Amino acid sequence: MKNEDYASLIEAHGIKPTANRIVVARTLAGASRPLSLSELERRIVSIDKSNVFRALTLFREHHLVHAIADGGGVRYELCHSHDHDHDDDTHAHFFCERCRRTFCLDNTAIPAIALPKGYTMTTATFLVKGICADCQRA
């Protein structure tokens, strides 16, 4: 994607695109898996840590990133939701207990949950833990 495409994606979620926000979005999009804040900061040396964190916070509020609490911390991934008010891109994740990385299971939907009367779901997280294929081979 070009910077203009990232700017359009950011704007579609109700956020003003800035150079820093475009860099954060581009870095998340280029990652092969969800990244922790420290992993993201190491990949983006041109932006200070507080600005990376502020961008992630804003992106999360507008459903542009998913935040996955995986037992090893919080990981972030670019959300492909089509609505900045509702997250329609939920999927399961896999956390490797050996290498401590988290992977998207894009084709594994989160199962439907029957909630008690009066409860309303806003988001759901489905996390599978185990040993990833790379660690199995090692």
N, CA, C and O atoms as CSV, one atom per row, in Angstrom:
chain,resi,resn,atom,element,x,y,z
A,1,MET,N,N,0.835,-1.187,0.000
A,1,MET,CA,C,0.000,0.000,0.000
A,1,MET,C,C,0.876,1.245,0.000
A,1,MET,O,O,1.993,1.239,0.517
A,2,LYS,N,N,0.358,2.290,-0.578
A,2,LYS,CA,C,1.047,3.577,-0.588
A,2,LYS,C,C,0.614,4.394,0.623
A,2,LYS,O,O,-0.401,4.093,1.251
A,3,ASN,N,N,1.388,5.426,0.949
A,3,ASN,CA,C,1.043,6.285,2.085
A,3,ASN,C,C,-0.360,6.868,1.945
A,3,ASN,O,O,-1.060,7.043,2.942
A,4,GLU,N,N,-0.776,7.170,0.713
A,4,GLU,CA,C,-2.111,7.710,0.492
A,4,GLU,C,C,-3.179,6.687,0.894
A,4,GLU,O,O,-4.233,7.052,1.414
A,5,ASP,N,N,-2.896,5.406,0.647
A,5,ASP,CA,C,-3.835,4.352,1.014
A,5,ASP,C,C,-3.965,4.246,2.535
A,5,ASP,O,O,-5.062,4.065,3.063
A,6,TYR,N,N,-2.834,4.360,3.228
A,6,TYR,CA,C,-2.881,4.331,4.692
A,6,TYR,C,C,-3.604,5.562,5.231
A,6,TYR,O,O,-4.350,5.472,6.207
A,7,ALA,N,N,-3.383,6.701,4.600
A,7,ALA,CA,C,-4.079,7.918,5.014
A,7,ALA,C,C,-5.586,7.743,4.850
A,7,ALA,O,O,-6.358,8.148,5.719
A,8,SER,N,N,-6.004,7.144,3.741
A,8,SER,CA,C,-7.433,6.901,3.512
A,8,SER,C,C,-7.998,5.924,4.533
A,8,SER,O,O,-9.108,6.116,5.029
A,9,LEU,N,N,-7.243,4.879,4.850
A,9,LEU,CA,C,-7.672,3.906,5.847
A,9,LEU,C,C,-7.846,4.570,7.211
A,9,LEU,O,O,-8.837,4.336,7.902
A,10,ILE,N,N,-6.889,5.387,7.586
A,10,ILE,CA,C,-6.945,6.098,8.867
A,10,ILE,C,C,-8.142,7.047,8.891
A,10,ILE,O,O,-8.879,7.098,9.876
A,11,GLU,N,N,-8.331,7.794,7.812
A,11,GLU,CA,C,-9.473,8.720,7.730
A,11,GLU,C,C,-10.803,7.977,7.784
A,11,GLU,O,O,-11.761,8.463,8.384
A,12,ALA,N,N,-10.869,6.796,7.157
A,12,ALA,CA,C,-12.107,6.008,7.155
A,12,ALA,C,C,-12.513,5.599,8.563
A,12,ALA,O,O,-13.676,5.280,8.808
A,13,HIS,N,N,-11.571,5.608,9.479
A,13,HIS,CA,C,-11.858,5.266,10.872
A,13,HIS,C,C,-12.043,6.512,11.739
A,13,HIS,O,O,-12.059,6.423,12.967
A,14,GLY,N,N,-12.182,7.663,11.101
A,14,GLY,CA,C,-12.469,8.893,11.822
A,14,GLY,C,C,-11.272,9.518,12.507
A,14,GLY,O,O,-11.425,10.250,13.485
A,15,ILE,N,N,-10.076,9.235,12.001
A,15,ILE,CA,C,-8.843,9.745,12.590
A,15,ILE,C,C,-8.138,10.620,11.560
A,15,ILE,O,O,-8.097,10.287,10.376
A,16,LYS,N,N,-7.585,11.735,12.014
A,16,LYS,CA,C,-6.801,12.584,11.123
A,16,LYS,C,C,-5.456,11.903,10.850
A,16,LYS,O,O,-4.711,11.598,11.781
A,17,PRO,N,N,-5.148,11.665,9.567
A,17,PRO,CA,C,-3.868,11.014,9.260
A,17,PRO,C,C,-2.699,11.986,9.399
A,17,PRO,O,O,-2.687,13.048,8.776
A,18,THR,N,N,-1.737,11.624,10.204
A,18,THR,CA,C,-0.500,12.400,10.327
A,18,THR,C,C,0.638,11.502,9.855
A,18,THR,O,O,0.457,10.295,9.692
A,19,ALA,N,N,1.788,12.084,9.642
A,19,ALA,CA,C,2.941,11.292,9.192
A,19,ALA,C,C,3.245,10.166,10.175
A,19,ALA,O,O,3.492,9.034,9.758
A,20,ASN,N,N,3.231,10.460,11.474
A,20,ASN,CA,C,3.514,9.428,12.473
A,20,ASN,C,C,2.475,8.319,12.453
A,20,ASN,O,O,2.824,7.142,12.541
A,21,ARG,N,N,1.209,8.678,12.339
A,21,ARG,CA,C,0.140,7.674,12.331
A,21,ARG,C,C,0.229,6.788,11.092
A,21,ARG,O,O,-0.044,5.589,11.159
A,22,ILE,N,N,0.606,7.373,9.977
A,22,ILE,CA,C,0.777,6.593,8.751
A,22,ILE,C,C,1.922,5.594,8.927
A,22,ILE,O,O,1.806,4.444,8.502
A,23,VAL,N,N,3.018,6.014,9.546
A,23,VAL,CA,C,4.151,5.115,9.781
A,23,VAL,C,C,3.743,3.963,10.691
A,23,VAL,O,O,4.103,2.815,10.432
A,24,VAL,N,N,2.997,4.254,11.753
A,24,VAL,CA,C,2.553,3.206,12.675
A,24,VAL,C,C,1.633,2.228,11.944
A,24,VAL,O,O,1.804,1.015,12.073
A,25,ALA,N,N,0.672,2.727,11.188
A,25,ALA,CA,C,-0.247,1.862,10.446
A,25,ALA,C,C,0.501,1.019,9.422
A,25,ALA,O,O,0.238,-0.177,9.295
A,26,ARG,N,N,1.424,1.625,8.694
A,26,ARG,CA,C,2.202,0.904,7.686
A,26,ARG,C,C,3.047,-0.194,8.331
A,26,ARG,O,O,3.165,-1.289,7.780
A,27,THR,N,N,3.632,0.092,9.489
A,27,THR,CA,C,4.455,-0.895,10.180
A,27,THR,C,C,3.606,-2.067,10.665
A,27,THR,O,O,4.010,-3.222,10.536
A,28,LEU,N,N,2.440,-1.775,11.219
A,28,LEU,CA,C,1.553,-2.856,11.649
A,28,LEU,C,C,1.082,-3.698,10.465
A,28,LEU,O,O,1.011,-4.923,10.559
A,29,ALA,N,N,0.764,-3.044,9.363
A,29,ALA,CA,C,0.294,-3.761,8.176
A,29,ALA,C,C,1.385,-4.654,7.607
A,29,ALA,O,O,1.091,-5.725,7.074
A,30,GLY,N,N,2.630,-4.233,7.711
A,30,GLY,CA,C,3.739,-5.006,7.167
A,30,GLY,C,C,4.209,-6.139,8.057
A,30,GLY,O,O,5.031,-6.955,7.641
A,31,ALA,N,N,3.703,-6.198,9.264
A,31,ALA,CA,C,4.109,-7.254,10.190
A,31,ALA,C,C,3.371,-8.551,9.853
A,31,ALA,O,O,2.216,-8.524,9.426
A,32,SER,N,N,4.026,-9.648,10.041
A,32,SER,CA,C,3.417,-10.943,9.747
A,32,SER,C,C,2.598,-11.474,10.918
A,32,SER,O,O,1.964,-12.524,10.816
A,33,ARG,N,N,2.615,-10.744,12.028
A,33,ARG,CA,C,1.902,-11.170,13.234
A,33,ARG,C,C,1.664,-9.958,14.119
A,33,ARG,O,O,2.283,-8.917,13.896
A,34,PRO,N,N,0.793,-10.053,15.112
A,34,PRO,CA,C,0.598,-8.936,16.038
A,34,PRO,C,C,1.890,-8.611,16.788
A,34,PRO,O,O,2.653,-9.510,17.140
A,35,LEU,N,N,2.127,-7.326,17.028
A,35,LEU,CA,C,3.365,-6.869,17.669
A,35,LEU,C,C,3.085,-6.232,19.021
A,35,LEU,O,O,2.057,-5.585,19.217
A,36,SER,N,N,4.012,-6.425,19.947
A,36,SER,CA,C,3.935,-5.730,21.226
A,36,SER,C,C,4.377,-4.285,21.011
A,36,SER,O,O,4.948,-3.952,19.973
A,37,LEU,N,N,4.113,-3.444,21.983
A,37,LEU,CA,C,4.537,-2.051,21.898
A,37,LEU,C,C,6.049,-1.968,21.747
A,37,LEU,O,O,6.543,-1.184,20.936
A,38,SER,N,N,6.787,-2.755,22.506
A,38,SER,CA,C,8.256,-2.690,22.407
A,38,SER,C,C,8.753,-3.200,21.059
A,38,SER,O,O,9.725,-2.663,20.527
A,39,GLU,N,N,8.111,-4.225,20.491
A,39,GLU,CA,C,8.495,-4.688,19.156
A,39,GLU,C,C,8.223,-3.602,18.121
A,39,GLU,O,O,9.030,-3.381,17.218
A,40,LEU,N,N,7.107,-2.939,18.253
A,40,LEU,CA,C,6.752,-1.862,17.330
A,40,LEU,C,C,7.725,-0.700,17.459
A,40,LEU,O,O,8.151,-0.129,16.455
A,41,GLU,N,N,8.076,-0.351,18.688
A,41,GLU,CA,C,9.028,0.745,18.911
A,41,GLU,C,C,10.395,0.424,18.309
A,41,GLU,O,O,11.061,1.316,17.784
A,42,ARG,N,N,10.821,-0.838,18.379
A,42,ARG,CA,C,12.114,-1.232,17.787
A,42,ARG,C,C,12.089,-1.137,16.267
A,42,ARG,O,O,13.111,-0.843,15.646
A,43,ARG,N,N,10.937,-1.382,15.669
A,43,ARG,CA,C,10.815,-1.297,14.208
A,43,ARG,C,C,10.680,0.142,13.725
A,43,ARG,O,O,11.014,0.444,12.579
A,44,ILE,N,N,10.195,1.028,14.586
A,44,ILE,CA,C,10.000,2.431,14.214
A,44,ILE,C,C,10.978,3.276,15.027
A,44,ILE,O,O,10.657,3.712,16.133
A,45,VAL,N,N,12.136,3.498,14.493
A,45,VAL,CA,C,13.145,4.275,15.235
A,45,VAL,C,C,12.989,5.774,15.006
A,45,VAL,O,O,13.603,6.578,15.708
A,46,SER,N,N,12.174,6.152,14.031
A,46,SER,CA,C,12.024,7.573,13.700
A,46,SER,C,C,10.985,8.288,14.562
A,46,SER,O,O,10.869,9.511,14.491
A,47,ILE,N,N,10.229,7.546,15.374
A,47,ILE,CA,C,9.177,8.142,16.198
A,47,ILE,C,C,9.441,7.763,17.650
A,47,ILE,O,O,9.769,6.616,17.955
A,48,ASP,N,N,9.293,8.745,18.545
A,48,ASP,CA,C,9.539,8.428,19.957
A,48,ASP,C,C,8.421,7.553,20.511
A,48,ASP,O,O,7.320,7.502,19.963
A,49,LYS,N,N,8.726,6.867,21.606
A,49,LYS,CA,C,7.824,5.875,22.193
A,49,LYS,C,C,6.460,6.442,22.556
A,49,LYS,O,O,5.439,5.783,22.355
A,50,SER,N,N,6.436,7.657,23.088
A,50,SER,CA,C,5.151,8.225,23.514
A,50,SER,C,C,4.228,8.467,22.320
A,50,SER,O,O,3.016,8.286,22.431
A,51,ASN,N,N,4.787,8.873,21.187
A,51,ASN,CA,C,3.957,9.097,20.000
A,51,ASN,C,C,3.443,7.784,19.416
A,51,ASN,O,O,2.321,7.727,18.912
A,52,VAL,N,N,4.256,6.728,19.480
A,52,VAL,CA,C,3.799,5.412,19.028
A,52,VAL,C,C,2.639,4.962,19.912
A,52,VAL,O,O,1.622,4.486,19.409
A,53,PHE,N,N,2.790,5.109,21.215
A,53,PHE,CA,C,1.744,4.706,22.153
A,53,PHE,C,C,0.471,5.518,21.942
A,53,PHE,O,O,-0.625,4.959,21.955
A,54,ARG,N,N,0.601,6.821,21.749
A,54,ARG,CA,C,-0.574,7.664,21.521
A,54,ARG,C,C,-1.309,7.260,20.243
A,54,ARG,O,O,-2.539,7.233,20.207
A,55,ALA,N,N,-0.550,6.951,19.203
A,55,ALA,CA,C,-1.179,6.509,17.951
A,55,ALA,C,C,-1.938,5.199,18.167
A,55,ALA,O,O,-3.062,5.051,17.689
A,56,LEU,N,N,-1.334,4.252,18.881
A,56,LEU,CA,C,-1.998,2.977,19.147
A,56,LEU,C,C,-3.273,3.172,19.972
A,56,LEU,O,O,-4.295,2.538,19.709
A,57,THR,N,N,-3.202,4.041,20.954
A,57,THR,CA,C,-4.366,4.319,21.798
A,57,THR,C,C,-5.507,4.895,20.957
A,57,THR,O,O,-6.654,4.468,21.085
A,58,LEU,N,N,-5.192,5.850,20.111
A,58,LEU,CA,C,-6.191,6.451,19.237
A,58,LEU,C,C,-6.737,5.420,18.245
A,58,LEU,O,O,-7.944,5.357,18.011
A,59,PHE,N,N,-5.853,4.623,17.669
A,59,PHE,CA,C,-6.276,3.587,16.725
A,59,PHE,C,C,-7.215,2.587,17.407
A,59,PHE,O,O,-8.198,2.145,16.813
A,60,ARG,N,N,-6.908,2.244,18.632
A,60,ARG,CA,C,-7.741,1.287,19.360
A,60,ARG,C,C,-9.125,1.873,19.626
A,60,ARG,O,O,-10.129,1.178,19.472
A,61,GLU,N,N,-9.189,3.128,20.019
A,61,GLU,CA,C,-10.470,3.790,20.294
A,61,GLU,C,C,-11.361,3.835,19.057
A,61,GLU,O,O,-12.587,3.841,19.168
A,62,HIS,N,N,-10.742,3.865,17.882
A,62,HIS,CA,C,-11.484,3.974,16.619
A,62,HIS,C,C,-11.514,2.663,15.833
A,62,HIS,O,O,-11.803,2.665,14.636
A,63,HIS,N,N,-11.219,1.553,16.494
A,63,HIS,CA,C,-11.264,0.216,15.884
A,63,HIS,C,C,-10.356,0.079,14.663
A,63,HIS,O,O,-10.702,-0.607,13.701
A,64,LEU,N,N,-9.202,0.729,14.704
A,64,LEU,CA,C,-8.229,0.560,13.630
A,64,LEU,C,C,-7.169,-0.475,14.011
A,64,LEU,O,O,-6.478,-0.991,13.133
A,65,VAL,N,N,-7.031,-0.782,15.279
A,65,VAL,CA,C,-6.166,-1.872,15.719
A,65,VAL,C,C,-6.919,-2.762,16.693
A,65,VAL,O,O,-7.838,-2.330,17.388
A,66,HIS,N,N,-6.500,-4.012,16.719
A,66,HIS,CA,C,-6.928,-4.940,17.761
A,66,HIS,C,C,-5.830,-4.958,18.803
A,66,HIS,O,O,-4.649,-4.895,18.463
A,67,ALA,N,N,-6.198,-5.044,20.051
A,67,ALA,CA,C,-5.246,-5.234,21.138
A,67,ALA,C,C,-5.527,-6.607,21.728
A,67,ALA,O,O,-6.624,-6.868,22.222
A,68,ILE,N,N,-4.531,-7.479,21.674
A,68,ILE,CA,C,-4.693,-8.851,22.121
A,68,ILE,C,C,-3.863,-9.068,23.377
A,68,ILE,O,O,-2.635,-8.989,23.336
A,69,ALA,N,N,-4.522,-9.339,24.482
A,69,ALA,CA,C,-3.817,-9.691,25.716
A,69,ALA,C,C,-3.572,-11.188,25.647
A,69,ALA,O,O,-4.512,-11.981,25.697
A,70,ASP,N,N,-2.299,-11.574,25.530
A,70,ASP,CA,C,-1.985,-12.972,25.241
A,70,ASP,C,C,-1.252,-13.715,26.357
A,70,ASP,O,O,-0.783,-14.833,26.144
A,71,GLY,N,N,-1.150,-13.131,27.505
A,71,GLY,CA,C,-0.422,-13.774,28.588
A,71,GLY,C,C,1.030,-13.356,28.634
A,71,GLY,O,O,1.687,-13.500,29.666
A,72,GLY,N,N,1.536,-12.844,27.538
A,72,GLY,CA,C,2.901,-12.336,27.470
A,72,GLY,C,C,2.913,-10.824,27.364
A,72,GLY,O,O,3.975,-10.219,27.219
A,73,GLY,N,N,1.749,-10.211,27.433
A,73,GLY,CA,C,1.608,-8.763,27.285
A,73,GLY,C,C,0.473,-8.460,26.337
A,73,GLY,O,O,-0.405,-9.294,26.113
A,74,VAL,N,N,0.495,-7.270,25.784
A,74,VAL,CA,C,-0.523,-6.860,24.818
A,74,VAL,C,C,0.146,-6.749,23.457
A,74,VAL,O,O,1.226,-6.171,23.334
A,75,ARG,N,N,-0.486,-7.294,22.457
A,75,ARG,CA,C,-0.006,-7.232,21.071
A,75,ARG,C,C,-1.033,-6.453,20.252
A,75,ARG,O,O,-2.227,-6.468,20.550
A,76,TYR,N,N,-0.549,-5.781,19.225
A,76,TYR,CA,C,-1.411,-4.960,18.376
A,76,TYR,C,C,-1.324,-5.433,16.939
A,76,TYR,O,O,-0.259,-5.820,16.458
A,77,GLU,N,N,-2.466,-5.395,16.259
A,77,GLU,CA,C,-2.514,-5.702,14.839
A,77,GLU,C,C,-3.493,-4.759,14.169
A,77,GLU,O,O,-4.466,-4.313,14.777
A,78,LEU,N,N,-3.221,-4.463,12.914
A,78,LEU,CA,C,-4.111,-3.594,12.153
A,78,LEU,C,C,-5.427,-4.315,11.937
A,78,LEU,O,O,-5.450,-5.478,11.534
A,79,CYS,N,N,-6.503,-3.631,12.202
A,79,CYS,CA,C,-7.841,-4.189,12.066
A,79,CYS,C,C,-8.349,-3.904,10.656
A,79,CYS,O,O,-8.159,-2.809,10.125
A,80,HIS,N,N,-8.976,-4.872,10.077
A,80,HIS,CA,C,-9.521,-4.694,8.732
A,80,HIS,C,C,-11.025,-4.499,8.769
A,80,HIS,O,O,-11.741,-4.843,7.829
A,81,SER,N,N,-11.488,-3.935,9.884
A,81,SER,CA,C,-12.905,-3.640,10.048
A,81,SER,C,C,-13.331,-2.597,9.022
A,81,SER,O,O,-12.534,-1.762,8.596
A,82,HIS,N,N,-14.576,-2.661,8.641
A,82,HIS,CA,C,-15.104,-1.707,7.666
A,82,HIS,C,C,-15.903,-0.595,8.327
A,82,HIS,O,O,-16.539,0.206,7.642
A,83,ASP,N,N,-15.874,-0.541,9.649
A,83,ASP,CA,C,-16.685,0.429,10.379
A,83,ASP,C,C,-15.901,0.909,11.586
A,83,ASP,O,O,-15.422,0.093,12.372
A,84,HIS,N,N,-15.761,2.217,11.748
A,84,HIS,CA,C,-14.974,2.720,12.869
A,84,HIS,C,C,-15.740,2.683,14.182
A,84,HIS,O,O,-15.169,2.976,15.233
A,85,ASP,N,N,-17.025,2.329,14.144
A,85,ASP,CA,C,-17.807,2.219,15.374
A,85,ASP,C,C,-17.992,0.775,15.825
A,85,ASP,O,O,-18.338,0.529,16.981
A,86,HIS,N,N,-17.765,-0.182,14.928
A,86,HIS,CA,C,-18.001,-1.588,15.249
A,86,HIS,C,C,-16.894,-2.441,14.627
A,86,HIS,O,O,-16.535,-2.254,13.464
A,87,ASP,N,N,-16.367,-3.364,15.398
A,87,ASP,CA,C,-15.290,-4.235,14.937
A,87,ASP,C,C,-15.880,-5.485,14.291
A,87,ASP,O,O,-16.385,-6.366,14.986
A,88,ASP,N,N,-15.816,-5.564,12.961
A,88,ASP,CA,C,-16.329,-6.747,12.266
A,88,ASP,C,C,-15.196,-7.641,11.775
A,88,ASP,O,O,-15.391,-8.453,10.871
A,89,ASP,N,N,-14.016,-7.495,12.366
A,89,ASP,CA,C,-12.841,-8.267,11.965
A,89,ASP,C,C,-12.311,-9.102,13.139
A,89,ASP,O,O,-11.100,-9.175,13.350
A,90,THR,N,N,-13.194,-9.718,13.884
A,90,THR,CA,C,-12.731,-10.524,15.008
A,90,THR,C,C,-12.330,-11.910,14.517
A,90,THR,O,O,-12.985,-12.489,13.651
A,91,HIS,N,N,-11.251,-12.428,15.081
A,91,HIS,CA,C,-10.767,-13.758,14.754
A,91,HIS,C,C,-9.929,-14.274,15.921
A,91,HIS,O,O,-9.566,-13.518,16.822
A,92,ALA,N,N,-9.635,-15.544,15.892
A,92,ALA,CA,C,-8.869,-16.162,16.974
A,92,ALA,C,C,-7.376,-15.899,16.805
A,92,ALA,O,O,-6.914,-15.540,15.722
A,93,HIS,N,N,-6.634,-16.084,17.892
A,93,HIS,CA,C,-5.176,-15.915,17.890
A,93,HIS,C,C,-4.516,-17.104,18.581
A,93,HIS,O,O,-5.137,-17.785,19.397
A,94,PHE,N,N,-3.256,-17.342,18.245
A,94,PHE,CA,C,-2.470,-18.424,18.842
A,94,PHE,C,C,-1.247,-17.817,19.509
A,94,PHE,O,O,-0.504,-17.064,18.879
A,95,PHE,N,N,-1.031,-18.141,20.787
A,95,PHE,CA,C,0.127,-17.666,21.544
A,95,PHE,C,C,1.068,-18.834,21.775
A,95,PHE,O,O,0.683,-19.838,22.376
A,96,CYS,N,N,2.311,-18.707,21.296
A,96,CYS,CA,C,3.310,-19.759,21.504
A,96,CYS,C,C,3.946,-19.563,22.878
A,96,CYS,O,O,4.533,-18.520,23.168
A,97,GLU,N,N,3.817,-20.578,23.705
A,97,GLU,CA,C,4.348,-20.511,25.064
A,97,GLU,C,C,5.866,-20.631,25.112
A,97,GLU,O,O,6.473,-20.358,26.147
A,98,ARG,N,N,6.483,-21.034,24.014
A,98,ARG,CA,C,7.933,-21.152,23.982
A,98,ARG,C,C,8.602,-19.858,23.491
A,98,ARG,O,O,9.452,-19.301,24.185
A,99,CYS,N,N,8.222,-19.381,22.304
A,99,CYS,CA,C,8.880,-18.187,21.748
A,99,CYS,C,C,8.153,-16.898,22.129
A,99,CYS,O,O,8.653,-15.804,21.867
A,100,ARG,N,N,6.968,-17.022,22.752
A,100,ARG,CA,C,6.197,-15.883,23.262
A,100,ARG,C,C,5.663,-14.984,22.137
A,100,ARG,O,O,5.403,-13.802,22.365
A,101,ARG,N,N,5.499,-15.534,20.928
A,101,ARG,CA,C,4.915,-14.771,19.825
A,101,ARG,C,C,3.436,-15.121,19.700
A,101,ARG,O,O,2.998,-16.203,20.091
A,102,THR,N,N,2.678,-14.173,19.141
A,102,THR,CA,C,1.257,-14.372,18.900
A,102,THR,C,C,1.006,-14.333,17.398
A,102,THR,O,O,1.579,-13.506,16.687
A,103,PHE,N,N,0.155,-15.222,16.923
A,103,PHE,CA,C,-0.151,-15.328,15.498
A,103,PHE,C,C,-1.653,-15.207,15.286
A,103,PHE,O,O,-2.445,-15.651,16.117
A,104,CYS,N,N,-2.033,-14.607,14.175
A,104,CYS,CA,C,-3.440,-14.516,13.804
A,104,CYS,C,C,-3.902,-15.848,13.227
A,104,CYS,O,O,-3.184,-16.484,12.455
A,105,LEU,N,N,-5.080,-16.253,13.602
A,105,LEU,CA,C,-5.752,-17.394,12.986
A,105,LEU,C,C,-6.926,-16.796,12.215
A,105,LEU,O,O,-8.085,-16.919,12.611
A,106,ASP,N,N,-6.586,-16.143,11.097
A,106,ASP,CA,C,-7.569,-15.354,10.351
A,106,ASP,C,C,-8.807,-16.132,9.944
A,106,ASP,O,O,-9.903,-15.574,9.910
A,107,ASN,N,N,-8.650,-17.405,9.635
A,107,ASN,CA,C,-9.784,-18.195,9.160
A,107,ASN,C,C,-10.484,-18.950,10.284
A,107,ASN,O,O,-11.276,-19.857,10.029
A,108,THR,N,N,-10.193,-18.574,11.523
A,108,THR,CA,C,-10.830,-19.202,12.674
A,108,THR,C,C,-11.672,-18.141,13.378
A,108,THR,O,O,-11.151,-17.278,14.085
A,109,ALA,N,N,-12.959,-18.224,13.171
A,109,ALA,CA,C,-13.871,-17.236,13.766
A,109,ALA,C,C,-14.030,-17.493,15.255
A,109,ALA,O,O,-13.875,-18.621,15.723
A,110,ILE,N,N,-14.335,-16.459,15.976
A,110,ILE,CA,C,-14.654,-16.597,17.390
A,110,ILE,C,C,-16.061,-17.193,17.481
A,110,ILE,O,O,-16.993,-16.681,16.861
A,111,PRO,N,N,-16.213,-18.270,18.249
A,111,PRO,CA,C,-17.543,-18.896,18.320
A,111,PRO,C,C,-18.584,-17.958,18.924
A,111,PRO,O,O,-18.265,-17.075,19.719
A,112,ALA,N,N,-19.817,-18.172,18.529
A,112,ALA,CA,C,-20.923,-17.383,19.075
A,112,ALA,C,C,-21.062,-17.683,20.565
A,112,ALA,O,O,-20.992,-18.838,20.986
A,113,ILE,N,N,-21.255,-16.656,21.336
A,113,ILE,CA,C,-21.400,-16.779,22.782
A,113,ILE,C,C,-22.825,-16.374,23.158
A,113,ILE,O,O,-23.275,-15.280,22.816
A,114,ALA,N,N,-23.524,-17.250,23.854
A,114,ALA,CA,C,-24.874,-16.923,24.334
A,114,ALA,C,C,-24.732,-16.185,25.657
A,114,ALA,O,O,-24.351,-16.775,26.668
A,115,LEU,N,N,-25.035,-14.915,25.646
A,115,LEU,CA,C,-24.925,-14.098,26.847
A,115,LEU,C,C,-26.244,-14.078,27.605
A,115,LEU,O,O,-27.313,-14.218,27.010
A,116,PRO,N,N,-26.166,-13.905,28.917
A,116,PRO,CA,C,-27.406,-13.791,29.694
A,116,PRO,C,C,-28.203,-12.555,29.270
A,116,PRO,O,O,-27.650,-11.603,28.720
A,117,LYS,N,N,-29.477,-12.586,29.528
A,117,LYS,CA,C,-30.358,-11.467,29.194
A,117,LYS,C,C,-29.830,-10.189,29.850
A,117,LYS,O,O,-29.454,-10.185,31.022
A,118,GLY,N,N,-29.811,-9.109,29.069
A,118,GLY,CA,C,-29.358,-7.821,29.583
A,118,GLY,C,C,-27.889,-7.532,29.316
A,118,GLY,O,O,-27.433,-6.410,29.540
A,119,TYR,N,N,-27.143,-8.518,28.844
A,119,TYR,CA,C,-25.722,-8.327,28.536
A,119,TYR,C,C,-25.568,-8.001,27.060
A,119,TYR,O,O,-26.284,-8.548,26.221
A,120,THR,N,N,-24.634,-7.110,26.741
A,120,THR,CA,C,-24.340,-6.759,25.359
A,120,THR,C,C,-22.840,-6.887,25.123
A,120,THR,O,O,-22.045,-6.280,25.841
A,121,MET,N,N,-22.455,-7.661,24.139
A,121,MET,CA,C,-21.043,-7.837,23.823
A,121,MET,C,C,-20.557,-6.692,22.939
A,121,MET,O,O,-21.233,-6.312,21.983
A,122,THR,N,N,-19.402,-6.151,23.253
A,122,THR,CA,C,-18.786,-5.136,22.401
A,122,THR,C,C,-17.589,-5.705,21.657
A,122,THR,O,O,-17.293,-5.265,20.546
A,123,THR,N,N,-16.900,-6.665,22.239
A,123,THR,CA,C,-15.778,-7.316,21.585
A,123,THR,C,C,-15.529,-8.647,22.281
A,123,THR,O,O,-15.992,-8.872,23.399
A,124,ALA,N,N,-14.797,-9.520,21.612
A,124,ALA,CA,C,-14.450,-10.819,22.194
A,124,ALA,C,C,-13.041,-11.182,21.776
A,124,ALA,O,O,-12.574,-10.798,20.704
A,125,THR,N,N,-12.378,-11.923,22.633
A,125,THR,CA,C,-11.034,-12.400,22.346
A,125,THR,C,C,-11.029,-13.912,22.510
A,125,THR,O,O,-11.535,-14.442,23.499
A,126,PHE,N,N,-10.461,-14.590,21.544
A,126,PHE,CA,C,-10.342,-16.043,21.601
A,126,PHE,C,C,-8.880,-16.366,21.385
A,126,PHE,O,O,-8.339,-16.132,20.304
A,127,LEU,N,N,-8.235,-16.908,22.418
A,127,LEU,CA,C,-6.796,-17.156,22.382
A,127,LEU,C,C,-6.515,-18.623,22.643
A,127,LEU,O,O,-6.971,-19.191,23.635
A,128,VAL,N,N,-5.758,-19.230,21.738
A,128,VAL,CA,C,-5.310,-20.603,21.883
A,128,VAL,C,C,-3.838,-20.543,22.256
A,128,VAL,O,O,-3.076,-19.800,21.638
A,129,LYS,N,N,-3.426,-21.315,23.258
A,129,LYS,CA,C,-2.025,-21.345,23.675
A,129,LYS,C,C,-1.432,-22.709,23.392
A,129,LYS,O,O,-2.115,-23.730,23.478
A,130,GLY,N,N,-0.146,-22.715,23.052
A,130,GLY,CA,C,0.541,-23.967,22.776
A,130,GLY,C,C,1.924,-23.675,22.242
A,130,GLY,O,O,2.542,-22.677,22.614
A,131,ILE,N,N,2.418,-24.546,21.366
A,131,ILE,CA,C,3.749,-24.411,20.766
A,131,ILE,C,C,3.571,-24.238,19.259
A,131,ILE,O,O,2.906,-25.051,18.616
A,132,CYS,N,N,4.158,-23.187,18.696
A,132,CYS,CA,C,4.019,-22.897,17.257
A,132,CYS,C,C,4.828,-23.885,16.411
A,132,CYS,O,O,5.654,-24.632,16.936
A,133,ALA,N,N,4.586,-23.882,15.124
A,133,ALA,CA,C,5.255,-24.796,14.191
A,133,ALA,C,C,6.776,-24.589,14.192
A,133,ALA,O,O,7.524,-25.566,14.169
A,134,ASP,N,N,7.246,-23.331,14.219
A,134,ASP,CA,C,8.687,-23.067,14.234
A,134,ASP,C,C,9.339,-23.678,15.464
A,134,ASP,O,O,10.405,-24.285,15.365
A,135,CYS,N,N,8.711,-23.522,16.621
A,135,CYS,CA,C,9.280,-24.061,17.867
A,135,CYS,C,C,9.190,-25.579,17.905
A,135,CYS,O,O,10.047,-26.232,18.500
A,136,GLN,N,N,8.167,-26.148,17.280
A,136,GLN,CA,C,8.031,-27.609,17.198
A,136,GLN,C,C,9.218,-28.217,16.440
A,136,GLN,O,O,9.728,-29.278,16.801
A,137,ARG,N,N,9.648,-27.509,15.366
A,137,ARG,CA,C,10.747,-28.013,14.546
A,137,ARG,C,C,12.105,-27.843,15.219
A,137,ARG,O,O,13.039,-28.594,14.937
A,138,ALA,N,N,12.215,-26.864,16.101
A,138,ALA,CA,C,13.509,-26.548,16.735
A,138,ALA,C,C,13.924,-27.591,17.758
A,138,ALA,O,O,14.983,-27.466,18.372
